[in-house]
């Protein structure tokens, strides 16, 4: 069968077994993926072509389990404007979403401890301006003139099996001047997100270090016994509170 014939050859999704339409195939390293199964992948995942069928299955299982994390997610802080970073500080988790009805989209819920860093970047878009002559033809100015717009992007680096970063534009409006109030506000929002995630990540890691530290014997202030507090920070003899 020639190349043209293979184009119309019926293909089967390696995940669900369903038939794939003419324009519905998403090629994998060792198989095929239908667009319905592709929709279930993480929105931050972009390495499909180099992924095996088994790797896609693992990610889809992870995404299915993520639904429980979404259901139990309790927003304690909201950061950002258009694309928002939602925090559940009690559970030590966060998510990034551009939509208001985010529970319907099964956004990835990650732990603060999975954050490895945050970067901000200002991107400049230059569009050349032209002038028109009497015949309506456009010409460049000499020297060239440009209309310049600025966008601020935030990248959250994460330790996740299926991707290593989450990038999004912070501003949801056009910024024409770098020294404007609008630009400074977007920079403030980006800095707020970066500082919050960095501080929460460090707090989680400090808890891990403290939990792993060797326990030392102390004197109970209630019964006078020398003992190591239990998991609840209480004396093993009288049950008095000794702290962690």
N, C-alpha and C positions, 0 to 999 in steps of 0.2 A: 504494500500500500504506500503510495507516495505521500509527500508532505501535506498536500492539499486534502488527501483522503483522511489522514490522521487528525486533521483539524476538526472534522465532523464525526470522528469516532466517539461513540458513547463512552463516558467515563463514570466510574463509581467512586463515591467518597470513601476514603480509607478509614474514616472515623465512624460514620453512621450507616454506611452501606447504601445510601440513597443515590439515585442517578443524578449526574451533574449535567446541567444544561450547557449549551454551546458557549456562552460567555460567563458561566458560573464557576469555572475551575480555578482553584487557588493551588498552584503547584507546590508540593513539598519535596524534600530531598529524595525520599523514597516512596512517594505516593501522591494522592490527590486529596484536596479538601474542598468541600462545597461551601458556598458563601454563607449558608445558615450556620454551619459549624464555625466558620471564620469569625462570624459576628460575636461568638461567645468568648473569643480570646481577649486577653487584656488589651485595652486601647493604647497602652504604652509599649506593646510588643511589636517589633518591626523586623524580626529575623526569621520570618516564616519559611522562606525559600531554602534556608540552610538547616531547617529543623526536620527531624525524622517524624514518622507517624507516632512512634512511642513517646517522643518528647511532647508532641501536641496533645496526646492523650493525658499525659501527666499534668500539663497546664490546664486542660479542661477540667480535670478532677480538682485541681487547686482552685479554679474559678468557681466550681460548684460548691466547694466547702466555704468559699468566701461569702456566700449568701448568708450564712449564719452569723458571720462577723458583721455584715451590713445590718442585719436585723437587730443585733444587740448594740449597735453603735449609738452612743448618746453624745450629741454635740454639746461641748462646753465652751468652745470658742470658734468664731468664724473669722478667717483672715482672707484678704484679697477682695477684688471687685467683680470682674466678670468670671474668670476662673477662680474658684475659691478653694482654700485649704481649710478643711474642717478638722477640728481637734476633739478627741475624746480623752481628756487628760486623766480621768479616773481609770480608764482601761489602758492608757499608755499607747494609744493608736491614733492614726490620722488617715485622711483620704483627700484626693484632689479631684474636683469635679467642675465642669463648666455649666451644669444644668441645675435647676432648682428642685426638680423631682428626682433627686439623685438615687434614692432607694430603688427606683424602677430600673436603673441601668447597671446594677451590681458593680459599683466602682471598687477597685482594689483597696482593701483596708490593710494598712501596713503598721508595724510597730515602730515607735519612736527609735528603738534600738537599731532598726534597719537603715536609718539615715546615716550616710557616711560623709556628707558635706553638702553645701549649698553655694551656688554661684549666681551672680547677676551679670547681664550683658546688655549693653545699649546698642541696638542695631540702627543704622542710618540708611534710609531709602532716598536716593537722589533721582529725581525726574527732570530731564532737561526741558527748559522752556524755549519756545520758538515764537517768532513773529511772522506775520503774514504780509505779503506784498499785495499790490492792487489786483493781481490775478488770483489771489487766494492761496498761493503756494507758501509753504512754511519754510523758514530759514532759521539757522542757529544764530544766536547772538555772538558777538565777538568782543570780549571773551565770552564763553558759554555761561548761561545763567541756569540755575537749578532751583527746583522746588524741593525742599528737604523735609522729610518726616522722621520722627524718632519713635522707636518701640523699645520697651524694656522687657527682657526675657529673664525668667528665673529657672534655673536647673537644680532640681533636688537629686543628688546622687544617692542611690539606694543599693542595699545588698539583697537582691531578689533573684531567684534562679532564672527568670525569664527576661529580665531587662536590668539595666544598671543606672537608669536615670529617667526622670520625669521633667520635661521642659514645657513651659507655657508662657504666653505673653501676658504680662501683668496689666497693662493698660487696655481699656476697652474703647478708647476714643483717640482721635488723631492729635498728635503732639507736634507742633510746628517749630517750637523754639526750645532749645536745651536749657535755657535759663528761666523758663516759664514756671508759674505756680503749678501748672498741670504736671510738668516733668518732675518737679520736686515732690509732689504728692505721690506719684507712681514710684519714685525711688524710696519714699518712706514706706509704702506698702510692701515693696520687695524686701526692704531691710527688716521690717516687722516679721515677715514670714521666715526669713533666714535666721534671725535671732531666736525666734520662738522654737523652731525645730532644732536648732543647735543646742539651746539650753535644755530642752526636754530630752534630747538624746543623751547629753552628758549626765543628766539626773538619773536616767534609767541605767546607765553604765555604772554610776556610783553605787546604785542599789545592788547591782550584780557583784561588784567588788566587795561591798560590805557583807553581803550574804556569804561570800566565799572565804572571808577572813576567819582565822581560827578563833574560837570562843575561849574566853578566859574566865576563871572562877572568880566570883564576887561574894561579898557578904550581904545576905538578905537583911534589909532594914527592919523587917517585921519579926523574924524568928532568930536572927543572928547566925544562921547556918551559912557555911561557905559552900557555894554550889554554882553551877553554870545554868543560867536561865534557859527554860525550855523554848520551844518554837514560838510560843506566845509571849515570851518575855517574863515568865512567872517562876517563882521558886518551886523546886520539885518537892519540898517538904511541907510548906504551909500554903502554897498557892498565891503568895503575895506578889504584887507587881514589882518586878525588878528592872523593867525596860529591856530593850533588845540587846 
